[in-house]
């Protein structure tokens, strides 16, 4: 993620190529988590990355398990593959790949958190460590 200026209206870097069909902004993710509206946030980063920076109220499923054990993951979600889900990684690249792969595997209500935890640390919670 770059250090481009953050747009005050969207919370996205001015140069970010947001994909609304595939991504959800950190601001919208945060709002929905606070509203407790049923959105499940899956952090697909590796264990060592969580030692540096992590969000509360997320489910940690490393990327390899997430895409290789799809049925087990779906079984653990409240509404299976129809559960409103946001995937989080460091910068949004791995989570976008995972989102697109999981859609091909039948997930119907899933998006990637744009900019990942790095953008979250810039716009939502500046106390988080960026790496």
NORQUIUR-V774039 format. One record per residue. RES is the residue in three letters. SS is DSSP state (h for helix, s for strand, l for the rest). D_LAST is the distance of its C-alpha to the last C-alpha in Angstrom with 1 decimal. Layout:
res & ss & d_last
RES & SS & D_LAST
RES & SS & D_LAST
//
This chain:
res & ss & d_last
UNK & l & 10.0
UNK & l & 11.7
UNK & l & 12.4
UNK & l & 16.0
UNK & l & 18.0
UNK & s & 18.1
UNK & l & 21.6
UNK & l & 23.0
UNK & l & 25.1
UNK & l & 22.8
UNK & l & 19.4
UNK & l & 18.2
UNK & s & 17.2
UNK & l & 20.6
UNK & l & 20.0
UNK & l & 18.8
UNK & l & 21.4
UNK & l & 21.8
UNK & l & 23.9
UNK & l & 25.7
UNK & l & 27.4
UNK & l & 24.3
UNK & s & 21.6
UNK & s & 21.4
UNK & l & 19.5
UNK & h & 17.2
UNK & h & 20.1
UNK & h & 22.7
UNK & h & 20.8
UNK & h & 20.4
UNK & h & 24.1
UNK & h & 25.3
UNK & h & 23.5
UNK & h & 25.2
UNK & h & 28.4
UNK & l & 28.3
UNK & l & 29.9
UNK & l & 29.2
UNK & l & 25.9
UNK & s & 24.1
UNK & s & 20.3
UNK & s & 19.2
UNK & s & 15.6
UNK & l & 15.7
UNK & l & 12.5
UNK & l & 13.4
UNK & h & 14.3
UNK & h & 11.8
UNK & h & 8.8
UNK & h & 11.0
UNK & h & 11.1
UNK & h & 7.6
UNK & l & 8.4
UNK & l & 11.6
UNK & l & 14.4
UNK & l & 18.0
UNK & l & 20.8
UNK & l & 19.1
UNK & s & 20.4
UNK & s & 18.2
UNK & l & 19.7
UNK & l & 17.8
UNK & h & 18.3
UNK & h & 21.1
UNK & h & 23.0
UNK & h & 22.6
UNK & h & 24.4
UNK & h & 26.7
UNK & l & 28.0
UNK & h & 28.6
UNK & h & 31.8
UNK & h & 30.5
UNK & h & 27.6
UNK & h & 30.1
UNK & h & 32.5
UNK & h & 30.0
UNK & l & 29.5
UNK & l & 32.1
UNK & l & 33.6
UNK & h & 32.6
UNK & h & 31.4
UNK & h & 32.5
UNK & l & 30.0
UNK & l & 28.0
UNK & s & 24.5
UNK & s & 21.0
UNK & s & 18.5
UNK & s & 14.7
UNK & l & 11.8
UNK & l & 8.3
UNK & l & 9.9
UNK & l & 13.6
UNK & h & 14.8
UNK & h & 15.4
UNK & h & 16.6
UNK & h & 19.0
UNK & h & 20.3
UNK & h & 20.9
UNK & h & 22.5
UNK & h & 24.9
UNK & h & 25.8
UNK & h & 26.5
UNK & h & 28.7
UNK & h & 30.7
UNK & l & 31.1
UNK & l & 32.6
UNK & l & 30.0
UNK & l & 31.4
UNK & l & 29.2
UNK & s & 25.6
UNK & s & 22.8
UNK & s & 19.2
UNK & s & 17.0
UNK & l & 16.4
UNK & l & 12.9
UNK & h & 11.6
UNK & h & 9.5
UNK & h & 7.5
UNK & h & 11.1
UNK & h & 12.2
UNK & h & 10.0
UNK & h & 11.6
UNK & h & 15.0
UNK & l & 15.9
UNK & l & 14.2
UNK & l & 12.6
UNK & l & 12.6
UNK & l & 9.6
UNK & l & 6.5
UNK & l & 3.8
UNK & l & 0.0
//
